[in-house]
Amino acid sequence: MKALMQLHATNIKTARIQDPFAAAQILRFCALEQHGDLEYARLVFDHMEHPNCFSYNTIIRGLCESERDLLEALVVFVRMVNDEFVQPNRFTFPSVLKACARMGGLEEGKQLHCQIVKCGSGLDSDHFVVSNLIRLYSICGVMSDAQRLFDTSVSEVKNDGNVVLWNVLVDGYLRIGDFDAARTLFDRMPHRSIVSWNGMIAGYARNGLFKEALGIFRDMQICNVCPNYVTLVSVLPAISCLGALELGKWVHVYAEKNEIEVDDVLGSAFVDMYSKCGSIDKALQVFESLPRRNPITWSAIIGGLAIHGRAKDAIDYFSKMKQARVIPTDVCYIGVLNACSHGGLVDEGRSYFDDMVRVVRLKPRIEHYGCMVDLLGRAGLVEEAKALILSMPFSPDDVILKALLGACKTHGNIEMGNCVAKGLMELAPRDSGSYVALSNIYASLGNWEAVSEVRLMMKEMDIRKNPGCSWIELDGTIHEFVVEDESHPRAREIHLMLEEMVEKLRLSGYTADTTQVLLNMDEEEKESALYHHSEKIAIAFGLISTKSETLLRVVKNLRACVDCHSSIKLISKIYNREIIVRDRSRFHHFENGTCSCKDYW
């Protein structure tokens, strides 16, 4: 910009700035180049006596690409429409339509659509313009108009239309959650570009359909379409959430073999993937090898260390980040507060929260308060956690109340737990968690009549408890199990291994902790229910399917119960196996009868 300003000054002194081409090139650099200056671009544009169409398009595009100047882009467009010397063209409308889409401005978008038809010159059939109209209607949820535009445009072209139109409409259906329509349209596409495949993978992953995203990724390879940088960035979150480490390793090797640059963005995705798949040492190795590190990269490694219970290391990396003169973001603070929570470091957590507010001057989000409530609640400081919630500048969400409710249950504060559970029911009446938690509180008191009332209420409202589910990856295939699962092809062998595990636990002197079964049944039934929890079934399957001493990695959708935690510690010693379990909130590394969490989770 410094060199550009000198050139601009020379052009003004020599009157060459009057040359529309010279002025337009100065404007283009300021508005669109990575090291430009949009405010300077706007000044250049405002001093143009008669901006040409190129100059209008340039400043509109620059404003559209800046999230905070979307409305200003529309203001400049209105000025262009009223300018008697120029007329919008096929390069004008896509940018303005993008601005409307990002703003959610459906009415403004409809006015633009009318303007496009009014301008004529085939603009309403230009694929670049039409694709942005479809995107606008899709983002605003008006899929009927999007589909109509698509059908009209495709029918006018013998080769079934531009692939961009197909991609935009598929993305629209993914955005509104109509996955059947998106998949049907995707399967009908006469030609699928790499963008088509990437859009499907990202759309499924974005909506929590991780197994489906991996299915699309595998189909892509079967069709001999080579994944690119965007593919890897899109698929890694799905791999992370499923804990599919072997597939994640394959993706990493693929990137290296195909010379795909592992920059700070892709590097952050790899760090996050290795962390969430249970290989924190590999995550550290990737982090240390990155040529550049940004706040997202630091957040990924700090958060990864936190969920593995390595609180001291997480704090150490947070200090290293500050030493590298990287200003911590609010996400970095979520990671370090989470580390303090899992490590029971109450004083350190209070200190970091205070540092964020008073020193870095970041406004705490509800997630930061959630971390603090979890930290205090785990440590038994339930009253302080409640006081913090009451001091928040906004109402608590269900996550914060669930954290407080869990603390009440763990530390026996039944009275407060009862109030919190009822508050949760009012806040999220369809969420099964609050009903189950209240039922468990009553069950822990032996109040089976109250338990029945809560269960009846759930039945009448058709609210169902989320079933416990665990999965384990072996040879690139993910095997999923639920409580008392009998559906697996090797169910008989798994059942025999469960019986063997139970017998060896008994011979080791272990007694099942039936206090965790909050159901009105006899002790034998309670023991049987505990033995068939989904993570134990997954471990049994792992034991019969792998060689001795092979590390087992299990992912569970809920928090591990006390009995499972205690028994898996002993199973790791009996079978001489390292077992890594990722539950809803953290990792547990079981080895030789101990757990990395030191029984604080």
SEDOGU-106161 format. One line per 2 residues: number of its first residue (from 1); their letters; for each residue x, y, z of C-alpha. Coordinates in pm, 1 decimal, always signed. Last residue first. Example, Ala and Ser with C-alpha at 12.3 -4.5 7.8 and 13.67 -1.06 7.14 Angstrom:
REM residues 2
2 = SA = +1367.0:-106.0:+714.0 | +1230.0:-450.0:+780.0
END
This chain:
REM residues 601
601 = WY = -1387.2:-3633.8:+3570.7 | -1143.6:-3676.7:+3858.5
599 = DK = -1062.7:-4047.6:+3887.9 | -692.2:-3980.7:+3821.7
597 = CS = -796.6:-3862.0:+3473.8 | -512.5:-4062.3:+3315.6
595 = CT = -668.0:-4386.4:+3433.4 | -507.5:-4672.7:+3626.0
593 = GN = -523.7:-5053.6:+3621.5 | -225.5:-5119.0:+3395.0
591 = EF = -336.7:-4860.7:+3139.0 | -658.9:-4667.7:+3083.0
589 = HH = -634.0:-4335.8:+2897.4 | -965.1:-4153.5:+2953.0
587 = FR = -1050.8:-3877.0:+2707.8 | -1298.2:-3592.8:+2767.2
585 = SR = -1652.3:-3452.1:+2768.8 | -1892.9:-3686.3:+2593.4
583 = DR = -1674.9:-3993.8:+2636.2 | -1348.4:-4077.6:+2463.0
581 = VI = -1212.1:-4410.5:+2581.0 | -848.6:-4515.3:+2532.4
579 = IE = -761.8:-4870.2:+2632.1 | -402.1:-4986.4:+2680.3
577 = RN = -419.6:-5360.4:+2710.7 | -259.8:-5610.8:+2948.2
575 = YI = -581.1:-5817.5:+2958.5 | -622.9:-5808.6:+3337.1
573 = KS = -464.2:-5463.4:+3375.2 | -674.8:-5284.5:+3111.9
571 = IL = -980.3:-5475.4:+3241.9 | -917.2:-5329.0:+3590.0
569 = KI = -931.8:-4969.6:+3469.0 | -1226.7:-5066.5:+3249.2
567 = SS = -1413.5:-5185.7:+3561.4 | -1373.2:-4858.6:+3749.5
565 = HC = -1476.3:-4637.2:+3457.9 | -1765.8:-4862.3:+3364.5
563 = DV = -1888.2:-4856.8:+3725.9 | -1859.1:-4479.0:+3756.8
561 = CA = -2056.9:-4411.0:+3437.6 | -1890.4:-4282.8:+3120.4
559 = RL = -2045.6:-3958.1:+2990.4 | -2250.9:-4005.6:+2676.1
557 = NK = -2176.8:-4039.9:+2301.4 | -1898.7:-4295.5:+2350.5
555 = VV = -1577.2:-4340.7:+2148.2 | -1353.0:-4645.1:+2192.5
553 = RL = -983.9:-4686.7:+2106.6 | -812.5:-5020.9:+2178.8
551 = LT = -432.0:-5058.4:+2185.3 | -311.2:-5401.2:+2071.3
549 = ES = -147.2:-5596.1:+2357.8 | -290.7:-5924.5:+2230.9
547 = KT = -396.9:-5929.5:+1866.9 | -727.4:-5775.5:+1767.8
545 = SI = -1086.5:-5886.8:+1702.2 | -1178.8:-6071.1:+2022.4
543 = LG = -1054.5:-5791.3:+2250.1 | -1202.1:-5514.3:+2033.5
541 = FA = -1546.1:-5677.2:+2041.5 | -1529.0:-5696.3:+2419.8
539 = IA = -1421.1:-5329.7:+2429.4 | -1722.0:-5229.4:+2215.8
537 = IK = -1956.6:-5432.2:+2440.5 | -1803.8:-5265.5:+2747.8
535 = ES = -1853.5:-4921.4:+2586.2 | -2221.0:-5001.3:+2513.0
533 = HH = -2320.4:-5095.9:+2866.4 | -2405.0:-5467.1:+2888.3
531 = YL = -2226.4:-5552.2:+3212.5 | -2407.6:-5270.2:+3392.6
529 = AS = -2754.2:-5401.3:+3298.7 | -2659.9:-5751.8:+3419.6
527 = EK = -2546.4:-5611.2:+3754.1 | -2876.9:-5423.8:+3795.8
525 = EE = -3075.5:-5736.5:+3714.0 | -2886.1:-5929.4:+3980.7
523 = ED = -2934.4:-5649.8:+4234.3 | -3314.7:-5635.7:+4198.4
521 = MN = -3496.7:-5371.1:+3993.4 | -3632.8:-5016.6:+4039.8
519 = LL = -3392.6:-4829.4:+3813.1 | -3112.1:-4590.0:+3898.7
517 = VQ = -2831.0:-4824.6:+3803.6 | -2521.1:-4637.4:+3925.3
515 = TT = -2574.4:-4768.1:+4279.6 | -2505.6:-5108.9:+4126.4
513 = DA = -2129.1:-5060.9:+4154.1 | -2020.7:-5405.5:+4031.1
511 = TY = -1789.3:-5589.8:+4266.7 | -1426.3:-5649.4:+4171.3
509 = GS = -1229.0:-5910.1:+4363.5 | -996.7:-6008.1:+4080.0
507 = LR = -1190.0:-6331.5:+4040.2 | -1504.4:-6119.9:+3991.7
505 = LK = -1339.2:-5912.2:+3718.0 | -1221.0:-6231.9:+3549.5
503 = EV = -1576.5:-6367.4:+3549.6 | -1724.5:-6046.0:+3410.4
501 = ME = -1463.0:-6030.0:+3133.1 | -1527.7:-6395.3:+3040.6
499 = EL = -1903.8:-6331.7:+3025.4 | -1843.3:-6026.8:+2806.7
497 = ML = -1617.3:-6238.7:+2581.8 | -1897.9:-6495.1:+2541.1
495 = HI = -2142.4:-6215.8:+2448.2 | -1899.0:-6076.1:+2190.2
493 = ER = -1860.8:-6421.2:+2033.1 | -2241.1:-6454.9:+2004.8
491 = AR = -2284.9:-6100.7:+1869.0 | -2034.1:-6157.3:+1587.1
489 = PH = -2273.2:-6040.3:+1313.3 | -2364.2:-5739.0:+1533.7
487 = SE = -2732.6:-5691.3:+1617.2 | -2737.8:-5814.1:+1978.3
485 = DE = -2669.3:-5479.5:+2148.9 | -2747.8:-5473.4:+2522.4
483 = VV = -2678.7:-5097.2:+2525.8 | -2579.4:-4967.9:+2180.9
481 = FE = -2289.4:-5066.6:+1956.1 | -2127.2:-4919.6:+1644.1
479 = HI = -1842.8:-5072.4:+1441.6 | -1642.1:-4826.5:+1230.3
477 = TG = -1435.1:-4989.2:+954.0 | -1081.2:-4871.2:+871.8
475 = DL = -917.1:-5191.8:+994.5 | -1093.3:-5160.9:+1330.5
473 = EI = -1269.2:-4846.2:+1450.8 | -1473.6:-4865.7:+1772.3
471 = WS = -1814.7:-4721.1:+1845.3 | -2022.7:-4652.6:+2151.9
469 = CG = -2389.7:-4561.4:+2198.7 | -2594.2:-4493.7:+2511.2
467 = PN = -2953.4:-4425.9:+2411.9 | -3084.6:-4067.3:+2415.9
465 = KR = -3388.8:-4077.6:+2643.4 | -3722.2:-4041.8:+2471.2
463 = ID = -3976.3:-3763.1:+2499.8 | -4320.4:-3862.7:+2369.4
461 = ME = -4489.2:-3596.0:+2586.0 | -4706.8:-3859.3:+2757.1
459 = KM = -4410.1:-4095.3:+2788.3 | -4184.2:-3827.4:+2936.7
457 = ML = -4453.5:-3734.8:+3192.3 | -4491.7:-4103.5:+3278.3
455 = RV = -4116.9:-4129.7:+3339.4 | -4129.0:-3823.7:+3567.7
453 = ES = -4423.6:-3965.4:+3763.4 | -4258.9:-4307.4:+3788.3
451 = VA = -3943.6:-4152.3:+3936.8 | -4158.2:-3964.9:+4190.4
449 = EW = -4307.9:-4298.2:+4300.1 | -3964.1:-4455.9:+4306.2
447 = NG = -3833.7:-4215.0:+4572.2 | -3523.2:-4420.0:+4660.5
445 = LS = -3321.7:-4100.7:+4715.0 | -3086.9:-4188.5:+4425.6
443 = AY = -3400.5:-4261.8:+4220.4 | -3535.7:-3908.9:+4279.9
441 = IN = -3209.0:-3759.0:+4156.6 | -3202.5:-4001.0:+3863.3
439 = SL = -3553.7:-3897.2:+3756.7 | -3448.9:-3531.9:+3771.7
437 = AV = -3147.4:-3609.2:+3551.1 | -3359.8:-3812.1:+3307.9
435 = YS = -3613.0:-3530.7:+3278.8 | -3340.6:-3268.4:+3227.4
433 = GS = -3159.9:-3474.1:+2964.1 | -3469.7:-3562.8:+2757.2
431 = DR = -3477.5:-3220.7:+2591.5 | -3827.4:-3141.3:+2463.0
429 = PA = -3916.9:-2888.0:+2737.8 | -3588.2:-2697.9:+2695.1
427 = LE = -3602.2:-2385.7:+2915.4 | -3901.2:-2495.4:+3125.3
425 = ML = -3760.4:-2845.0:+3173.6 | -3419.7:-2696.3:+3256.0
423 = GK = -3574.1:-2486.1:+3533.4 | -3727.9:-2803.1:+3675.8
421 = AV = -3387.6:-2970.2:+3674.5 | -3224.7:-2666.6:+3838.0
419 = CN = -3479.8:-2662.7:+4120.4 | -3437.8:-3035.3:+4194.0
417 = GM = -3060.5:-3007.4:+4177.5 | -3069.0:-2723.5:+4430.6
415 = EI = -3255.8:-2942.0:+4680.4 | -3056.5:-3257.3:+4601.9
413 = NG = -2712.2:-3113.2:+4666.5 | -2549.9:-3456.6:+4675.9
411 = HT = -2206.1:-3367.7:+4537.5 | -2234.2:-3563.6:+4213.7
409 = KC = -2604.5:-3481.5:+4161.2 | -2560.0:-3110.1:+4227.1
407 = AG = -2251.4:-3101.1:+4002.9 | -2446.2:-3265.6:+3720.2
405 = LL = -2724.8:-3009.8:+3764.6 | -2475.2:-2723.0:+3748.8
403 = AK = -2329.5:-2857.3:+3423.0 | -2681.2:-2920.0:+3289.3
401 = LI = -2775.3:-2559.6:+3374.4 | -2474.4:-2431.4:+3182.5
399 = VD = -2552.3:-2643.1:+2876.4 | -2925.7:-2554.1:+2885.0
397 = DP = -2853.8:-2183.2:+2847.3 | -2815.3:-1931.5:+3127.0
395 = SF = -2981.7:-1589.1:+3087.2 | -2756.7:-1297.5:+3002.7
393 = PM = -2535.4:-1048.5:+3189.5 | -2413.7:-1329.7:+3417.0
391 = SL = -2421.2:-1261.9:+3792.5 | -2687.9:-1526.5:+3866.3
389 = IL = -2476.2:-1790.1:+3693.4 | -2172.2:-1691.4:+3901.4
387 = AK = -2377.6:-1722.9:+4221.2 | -2483.9:-2075.4:+4122.3
385 = AE = -2122.2:-2176.5:+4062.0 | -2024.3:-2028.4:+4399.5
383 = EV = -2302.0:-2233.5:+4564.3 | -2188.4:-2551.2:+4388.2
381 = LG = -1823.1:-2527.1:+4487.2 | -1787.7:-2907.7:+4478.2
379 = AR = -1472.1:-2902.2:+4262.5 | -1668.4:-3039.3:+3966.5
377 = GL = -1918.9:-2755.4:+4008.8 | -1653.6:-2482.8:+4017.8
375 = LD = -1488.1:-2596.2:+3694.4 | -1821.6:-2669.9:+3521.4
373 = VM = -1957.4:-2327.4:+3618.4 | -1631.9:-2170.3:+3494.7
371 = CG = -1644.0:-2355.6:+3162.9 | -2009.2:-2256.4:+3113.2
369 = YH = -1924.2:-1894.5:+3191.0 | -1668.4:-1909.1:+2912.5
367 = EI = -1921.9:-2071.1:+2676.5 | -2176.0:-1794.0:+2753.8
365 = RP = -1931.9:-1545.8:+2609.8 | -1693.5:-1339.3:+2817.7
363 = KL = -1613.0:-994.8:+2671.5 | -1244.4:-982.9:+2595.0
361 = RV = -1043.6:-701.8:+2750.4 | -707.1:-883.8:+2729.9
359 = VR = -617.1:-763.0:+3080.0 | -942.9:-731.6:+3279.9
357 = VM = -1176.9:-984.4:+3120.2 | -938.9:-1251.7:+2989.7
355 = DD = -705.3:-1216.8:+3286.3 | -999.0:-1259.1:+3529.1
353 = FY = -1104.0:-1581.4:+3356.6 | -742.7:-1697.3:+3357.4
351 = SR = -705.9:-1629.5:+3731.8 | -1034.4:-1802.3:+3822.9
349 = GE = -920.4:-2107.8:+3628.5 | -579.7:-2107.2:+3800.0
347 = DV = -749.2:-2096.3:+4141.2 | -980.6:-2385.6:+4051.5
345 = LG = -726.6:-2623.0:+3900.2 | -936.4:-2942.4:+3915.1
343 = GH = -753.0:-3080.7:+3612.5 | -1062.0:-3126.6:+3398.1
341 = SC = -1184.4:-2774.9:+3481.5 | -841.0:-2614.9:+3443.6
339 = AN = -809.6:-2767.6:+3096.8 | -1157.2:-2638.4:+3005.7
337 = LV = -1049.2:-2291.7:+3115.5 | -740.5:-2324.5:+2889.7
335 = GI = -948.5:-2429.5:+2589.8 | -1225.6:-2170.7:+2639.2
333 = YC = -951.6:-1907.0:+2672.7 | -809.5:-2003.0:+2334.2
331 = VD = -1161.5:-1970.8:+2185.7 | -1189.6:-1613.0:+2322.1
329 = TP = -877.0:-1531.2:+2126.3 | -528.8:-1517.2:+2274.9
327 = IV = -298.5:-1250.4:+2125.1 | -0.4:-1422.1:+1962.7
325 = RA = +315.9:-1259.2:+2089.9 | +512.9:-1587.3:+2070.5
323 = QK = +547.8:-1558.0:+2448.9 | +167.8:-1545.7:+2470.6
321 = MK = +142.3:-1869.6:+2273.5 | +410.0:-2027.3:+2490.3
319 = SF = +203.5:-1942.0:+2801.3 | -101.7:-2114.2:+2651.8
317 = YD = +123.5:-2406.3:+2564.8 | +225.4:-2440.5:+2931.2
315 = IA = -136.3:-2413.9:+3046.0 | -230.0:-2699.8:+2813.9
313 = DK = +70.0:-2899.5:+2938.2 | -37.5:-2852.1:+3301.4
311 = AR = -395.1:-2952.8:+3217.2 | -308.6:-3276.8:+3042.5
309 = GH = -654.4:-3426.3:+3094.1 | -684.8:-3546.5:+2735.8
307 = IA = -967.4:-3299.0:+2676.0 | -735.8:-3013.9:+2780.9
305 = LG = -440.6:-3121.3:+2565.4 | -667.4:-3109.5:+2261.1
303 = GI = -809.1:-2768.5:+2356.3 | -457.9:-2624.8:+2386.8
301 = IA = -355.0:-2789.5:+2057.3 | -659.3:-2663.4:+1865.0
299 = SW = -656.9:-2316.4:+2022.1 | -293.8:-2269.0:+1918.1
297 = TI = -381.2:-2360.3:+1560.4 | -683.9:-2128.3:+1561.4
295 = PN = -472.7:-1841.3:+1704.4 | -229.1:-1873.9:+1410.9
293 = RR = +77.1:-2089.9:+1371.2 | +307.5:-2091.7:+1070.0
291 = PL = +567.3:-2346.0:+950.6 | +379.8:-2632.1:+1121.3
289 = SE = +606.0:-2912.3:+1248.3 | +544.3:-2847.1:+1619.8
287 = FV = +168.1:-2874.6:+1570.6 | +197.2:-3201.1:+1376.7
285 = QL = +409.5:-3357.3:+1652.7 | +173.9:-3229.2:+1924.2
283 = AK = -122.0:-3389.0:+1744.7 | +78.9:-3710.7:+1712.9
281 = DI = +128.5:-3708.9:+2091.4 | -244.1:-3640.1:+2140.6
279 = SG = -348.7:-3955.0:+1957.6 | -699.8:-4006.7:+2097.6
277 = CK = -904.7:-3947.3:+1781.6 | -1008.3:-3604.7:+1911.5
275 = SY = -647.5:-3489.7:+1943.6 | -540.2:-3639.2:+1609.5
273 = MD = -831.6:-3468.2:+1434.3 | -783.1:-3129.8:+1605.2
271 = VF = -412.5:-3123.3:+1515.9 | -499.7:-3229.9:+1159.9
269 = AS = -764.7:-2956.1:+1126.5 | -522.1:-2697.1:+1267.4
267 = GL = -265.0:-2807.1:+1008.3 | -523.4:-2768.0:+732.2
265 = VD = -571.5:-2404.6:+837.9 | -209.3:-2328.2:+938.2
263 = DV = -72.0:-2477.4:+617.1 | -33.9:-2845.2:+531.9
261 = EI = +35.1:-2791.0:+163.0 | -94.2:-3073.6:-54.1
259 = EN = +217.0:-3242.7:-191.9 | +25.2:-3548.0:-315.3
257 = KE = +224.6:-3787.1:-97.7 | +203.6:-3556.2:+208.2
255 = AY = -170.9:-3494.5:+178.8 | -237.6:-3866.2:+122.4
253 = VH = -30.6:-3953.5:+431.4 | -247.9:-3719.1:+640.4
251 = VW = -569.3:-3856.7:+489.7 | -454.2:-4213.0:+565.9
249 = KG = -379.2:-4112.9:+926.7 | -732.0:-3973.4:+960.7
247 = LE = -874.6:-4297.0:+818.9 | -682.1:-4492.4:+1081.5
245 = LA = -792.2:-4251.8:+1356.4 | -1167.4:-4275.0:+1297.5
243 = GL = -1267.9:-4100.9:+1621.8 | -1616.8:-4042.5:+1486.3
241 = CS = -1610.3:-3668.2:+1562.9 | -1256.6:-3627.7:+1431.7
239 = IA = -1322.6:-3813.1:+1105.3 | -1623.7:-3587.3:+1045.0
237 = PL = -1411.9:-3277.5:+1121.4 | -1140.2:-3408.7:+881.7
235 = VS = -1374.0:-3440.6:+581.4 | -1410.6:-3073.3:+488.9
233 = VL = -1045.0:-2964.8:+535.1 | -938.1:-3272.4:+337.0
231 = TV = -1181.0:-3202.8:+55.1 | -1075.7:-2835.3:+42.8
229 = YN = -710.3:-2933.5:-12.4 | -795.5:-3177.6:-290.9
227 = PC = -943.6:-3526.7:-305.1 | -884.1:-3714.5:-633.8
225 = VN = -1202.1:-3829.6:-809.3 | -1158.6:-4194.1:-913.0
223 = CI = -1531.1:-4274.9:-871.5 | -1437.5:-4516.3:-589.7
221 = QM = -1248.7:-4225.2:-430.2 | -1559.2:-4005.9:-424.2
219 = DR = -1768.8:-4294.4:-294.7 | -1528.7:-4314.8:+4.1
217 = FI = -1571.4:-3943.8:+83.0 | -1949.3:-3973.5:+38.8
215 = GL = -1951.8:-4255.1:+295.2 | -1732.3:-4045.9:+526.7
213 = AE = -1993.0:-3769.4:+515.4 | -2269.6:-4024.9:+580.1
211 = KF = -2084.0:-4145.1:+890.4 | -2052.0:-3784.6:+1009.1
209 = LG = -2410.8:-3673.0:+968.8 | -2371.9:-3390.6:+1223.7
207 = NR = -2514.6:-3113.4:+1004.8 | -2180.9:-2956.6:+911.3
205 = AY = -2042.7:-3302.9:+830.1 | -2323.3:-3370.4:+580.1
203 = GA = -2282.8:-3032.5:+413.1 | -1901.3:-3049.4:+408.9
201 = IM = -1902.1:-3390.8:+237.4 | -2174.3:-3287.4:-8.0
199 = GN = -2002.9:-2959.1:-96.2 | -1665.2:-3129.0:-141.4
197 = WS = -1816.7:-3377.4:-388.0 | -1980.0:-3106.7:-598.8
195 = VI = -1669.4:-2883.2:-582.7 | -1460.2:-3171.9:-720.2
193 = SR = -1692.6:-3157.1:-1020.4 | -1987.5:-3386.8:-1073.4
191 = HP = -2132.3:-3421.9:-1422.7 | -2481.1:-3528.1:-1528.2
189 = MR = -2603.2:-3466.1:-1171.5 | -2888.9:-3701.8:-1085.3
187 = DF = -2710.4:-3856.0:-783.0 | -2651.5:-3507.3:-639.6
185 = LT = -3017.4:-3414.7:-690.4 | -3131.6:-3727.3:-504.7
183 = RA = -2872.4:-3667.8:-232.0 | -2982.8:-3306.4:-177.7
181 = AD = -3353.0:-3399.5:-182.0 | -3293.8:-3676.7:+75.1
179 = FD = -3074.8:-3446.8:+284.4 | -3341.6:-3181.1:+332.7
177 = GI = -3162.0:-3007.2:+620.8 | -3228.4:-2647.8:+513.3
175 = RL = -2860.1:-2589.4:+432.7 | -2823.8:-2926.2:+258.8
173 = YG = -3110.4:-2837.9:+26.6 | -2940.7:-2510.0:-64.0
171 = DV = -2602.6:-2680.9:-114.1 | -2763.2:-2912.9:-369.4
169 = LV = -2908.5:-2606.6:-544.1 | -2568.5:-2433.7:-559.3
167 = NW = -2388.4:-2743.6:-686.2 | -2644.3:-2807.1:-961.2
165 = LV = -2623.3:-2447.2:-1080.6 | -2240.8:-2461.4:-1080.1
163 = VN = -2252.1:-2776.3:-1296.8 | -2385.6:-2557.0:-1580.7
161 = GD = -2691.2:-2685.9:-1754.2 | -2833.6:-3019.8:-1858.9
159 = NK = -2618.7:-3037.9:-2175.8 | -2906.1:-2912.2:-2391.6
157 = VE = -2949.3:-2584.1:-2207.4 | -3289.1:-2418.3:-2162.6
155 = SV = -3416.3:-2695.9:-1935.6 | -3131.3:-2631.8:-1692.9
153 = ST = -3220.9:-2262.8:-1651.0 | -3592.4:-2319.6:-1600.2
151 = DF = -3542.1:-2609.3:-1357.7 | -3285.4:-2413.5:-1154.9
149 = LR = -3499.4:-2101.2:-1133.4 | -3797.0:-2310.5:-1019.8
147 = QA = -3585.2:-2499.5:-763.0 | -3458.0:-2174.7:-609.4
145 = DS = -3809.1:-2028.6:-604.1 | -3944.1:-2338.0:-425.1
143 = MV = -3636.6:-2346.6:-199.0 | -3717.7:-2016.0:-30.3
141 = GC = -3497.5:-2079.7:+274.9 | -3315.0:-1743.9:+267.3
139 = IS = -2988.6:-1928.5:+196.0 | -3158.0:-2115.8:-88.7
137 = YL = -3316.9:-1801.7:-239.1 | -2978.6:-1625.0:-240.6
135 = RI = -2792.6:-1930.3:-373.7 | -3043.1:-1965.6:-657.5
133 = LN = -2995.7:-1597.9:-743.8 | -2618.4:-1647.1:-731.2
131 = SV = -2642.9:-1941.6:-971.6 | -2868.9:-1734.0:-1200.7
129 = VF = -2607.5:-1456.5:-1234.6 | -2322.3:-1693.5:-1320.8
127 = HD = -2551.1:-1901.1:-1541.8 | -2664.0:-1601.8:-1749.0
125 = SD = -3033.1:-1661.5:-1825.1 | -3172.6:-1357.5:-1640.1
123 = LG = -2885.3:-1146.4:-1778.0 | -2988.7:-1217.7:-2139.3
121 = SG = -2948.6:-853.7:-2243.4 | -3253.7:-763.2:-2030.3
119 = CK = -3204.2:-491.9:-1767.1 | -3562.9:-537.7:-1641.4
117 = VI = -3511.1:-908.2:-1571.1 | -3200.1:-828.9:-1363.8
115 = QC = -3381.1:-541.8:-1187.8 | -3663.8:-778.6:-1091.9
113 = HL = -3410.8:-1021.5:-941.1 | -3248.2:-728.7:-761.5
111 = QK = -3582.6:-639.4:-605.5 | -3622.3:-1002.6:-499.2
109 = GE = -3278.0:-992.4:-339.0 | -3366.4:-676.6:-146.9
107 = EL = -3672.8:-859.2:-11.9 | -3468.3:-1170.4:+76.1
105 = GG = -3194.2:-982.2:+260.8 | -3035.4:-1263.8:+462.3
103 = MR = -2735.4:-1033.7:+499.0 | -2498.2:-1290.5:+348.0
101 = AC = -2747.2:-1358.4:+67.8 | -2798.7:-987.7:-1.2
99 = AK = -2421.5:-933.1:-26.4 | -2388.0:-1235.9:-255.8
97 = LV = -2662.5:-1090.0:-477.4 | -2465.1:-764.6:-500.5
95 = SP = -2151.2:-953.7:-605.3 | -2333.2:-1170.1:-862.0
93 = FT = -2517.8:-864.0:-1002.4 | -2225.9:-654.2:-1122.0
91 = FR = -2027.9:-897.1:-1339.8 | -2322.2:-966.9:-1573.0
89 = NP = -2368.1:-592.9:-1631.9 | -2496.2:-288.6:-1444.3
87 = QV = -2537.0:+26.5:-1660.8 | -2313.1:+330.3:-1678.6
85 = FE = -2325.3:+699.1:-1780.3 | -2674.2:+783.2:-1647.0
83 = DN = -2577.0:+687.5:-1289.8 | -2895.9:+600.1:-1099.3
81 = VM = -2829.5:+225.1:-1118.4 | -2469.2:+286.6:-1009.3
79 = RV = -2577.7:+491.0:-706.1 | -2812.1:+206.9:-609.4
77 = FV = -2516.9:-33.8:-640.7 | -2305.8:+189.9:-415.4
75 = VL = -2576.5:+175.0:-146.2 | -2603.0:-204.2:-187.4
73 = AE = -2227.9:-241.1:-125.8 | -2263.5:-15.7:+181.7
71 = LL = -2508.2:-268.7:+326.0 | -2247.2:-543.0:+295.8
69 = DR = -1964.4:-339.5:+450.9 | -1901.5:-537.6:+773.2
67 = ES = -1856.3:-874.7:+599.8 | -1588.6:-741.1:+364.4
65 = EC = -1611.2:-945.2:+43.5 | -1919.3:-746.8:-54.5
63 = LG = -1735.8:-413.8:-12.4 | -1456.1:-529.2:-244.9
61 = RI = -1707.0:-659.6:-500.6 | -1898.7:-331.3:-498.0
59 = IT = -1572.8:-134.1:-532.0 | -1460.8:-340.4:-832.6
57 = NY = -1799.5:-352.6:-1004.8 | -1832.1:+25.7:-988.8
55 = SF = -1477.2:+66.9:-1122.6 | -1538.0:-175.6:-1409.7
53 = CN = -1864.6:+0.3:-1500.8 | -1688.6:+335.4:-1533.9
51 = PH = -1655.9:+593.2:-1258.7 | -1732.5:+948.3:-1381.4
49 = EM = -1573.3:+1209.5:-1156.7 | -1370.7:+960.4:-954.1
47 = HD = -1300.5:+1110.5:-611.5 | -1549.3:+880.4:-436.1
45 = FV = -1374.6:+575.5:-585.9 | -1032.6:+673.7:-452.2
43 = LR = -1183.2:+738.9:-107.6 | -1357.9:+398.0:-114.3
41 = AY = -1032.4:+229.7:-209.3 | -857.8:+400.4:+83.2
39 = EL = -1121.2:+247.5:+315.7 | -1073.9:-90.0:+148.7
37 = DG = -697.1:-98.5:+200.5 | -498.1:-352.3:+0.8
35 = HQ = -261.7:-623.2:+122.9 | -475.7:-914.6:-0.2
33 = EL = -567.3:-733.1:-322.1 | -932.3:-653.7:-392.3
31 = AC = -1024.0:-296.4:-298.8 | -686.4:-118.7:-290.8
29 = FR = -544.8:-300.3:-595.9 | -862.9:-259.1:-798.1
27 = LI = -888.8:+113.0:-716.5 | -535.4:+178.4:-840.7
25 = QA = -621.4:-19.3:-1155.0 | -942.9:+179.5:-1207.2
23 = AA = -761.0:+513.2:-1172.3 | -508.4:+412.1:-1440.0
21 = FP = -781.9:+285.7:-1678.1 | -1003.3:+591.2:-1632.3
19 = DQ = -714.8:+827.9:-1719.3 | -786.1:+1135.4:-1508.4
17 = IR = -532.8:+1003.8:-1255.4 | -273.6:+1085.9:-1521.5
15 = AT = -290.8:+1448.7:-1408.5 | +89.1:+1449.7:-1347.0
13 = KI = +58.1:+1539.5:-978.1 | -239.6:+1303.0:-929.6
11 = NT = -60.1:+1013.7:-1100.3 | +250.0:+1072.4:-888.0
9 = AH = +36.2:+1067.2:-570.7 | -120.3:+736.6:-676.8
7 = LQ = +224.2:+585.9:-739.0 | +334.6:+692.0:-391.9
5 = ML = +10.5:+550.1:-244.6 | +72.1:+219.3:-425.5
3 = AK = +423.6:+193.6:-281.1 | +288.5:+237.9:+72.5
1 = M = +0.0:+0.0:+0.0
END
